[in-house]
Amino acid sequence: MAELNAASQGTTLRAFADRERCCGYGICMQLCPEVFKADADGIVYVENEIVPAEVAGEATEAAASCPAEALRVVADSQ
């Protein structure tokens, strides 16, 4: 929830995917297709790590919903 609060305060969020942990369930892609994409094998990747403010909640929910814990959405440290 800290990430979502950070987004509402104008802080940039960044999304990261650990492709080696991904099992290809696709939950993240269903919840936030603007941020989380699938390659030809169904493994997640992040095309642009900057999370658009309008989907910050969805991106955070998608990361939290990953059964393999392969995703992170964090406030930019800059």
C-alpha positions in Angstrom: 0.0 0.0 0.0 3.0 2.3 0.5 3.6 2.1 -3.2 0.0 3.2 -4.0 0.3 6.1 -1.5 3.5 7.1 -3.1 1.9 7.2 -6.5 -0.9 9.4 -5.2 1.7 11.9 -3.9 3.3 12.2 -7.3 6.2 9.8 -6.7 7.2 7.7 -9.7 6.7 4.0 -9.4 8.9 1.4 -11.2 7.9 -2.2 -12.0 10.4 -5.1 -12.1 10.0 -8.7 -13.2 12.2 -11.6 -12.2 11.7 -13.7 -15.3 13.5 -16.7 -13.8 10.8 -16.9 -11.1 7.9 -16.4 -13.4 5.7 -19.5 -13.9 3.5 -17.9 -16.6 0.2 -17.8 -14.7 -0.7 -14.6 -16.4 -2.5 -13.0 -13.5 -0.4 -9.9 -13.7 -1.1 -9.4 -17.4 -4.8 -9.7 -16.8 -4.8 -7.2 -13.9 -2.4 -4.7 -15.5 -1.7 -5.3 -19.2 -0.4 -1.7 -19.5 2.7 -2.7 -17.5 3.1 -6.5 -17.5 3.5 -8.2 -20.9 4.1 -11.8 -21.9 6.7 -13.1 -24.3 6.1 -16.0 -26.8 6.6 -18.5 -24.0 4.1 -16.8 -21.6 6.9 -15.4 -19.3 6.4 -11.9 -18.0 8.4 -8.9 -19.0 8.1 -5.2 -18.3 8.4 -3.2 -21.5 8.8 0.2 -19.7 9.6 0.0 -16.0 8.0 3.4 -15.3 4.4 2.7 -14.1 1.9 5.2 -15.5 0.2 7.0 -12.6 -3.3 6.1 -13.9 -2.6 2.4 -13.5 -0.5 2.5 -10.3 -3.2 0.7 -8.3 -3.6 -2.0 -10.9 0.2 -2.5 -11.2 0.6 -2.8 -7.4 -2.3 -5.3 -7.2 -0.9 -7.3 -10.0 2.6 -7.5 -8.4 1.0 -8.5 -5.1 -1.1 -11.2 -6.8 1.8 -13.0 -8.4 1.9 -16.6 -7.0 5.6 -16.9 -7.8 6.4 -13.6 -6.2 8.3 -12.6 -9.4 7.1 -9.0 -9.5 7.8 -5.8 -7.6 6.4 -2.3 -7.9 8.4 0.2 -5.9 8.7 3.9 -5.4 11.5 5.5 -7.4 14.4 6.1 -5.1 15.5 9.3 -6.9 
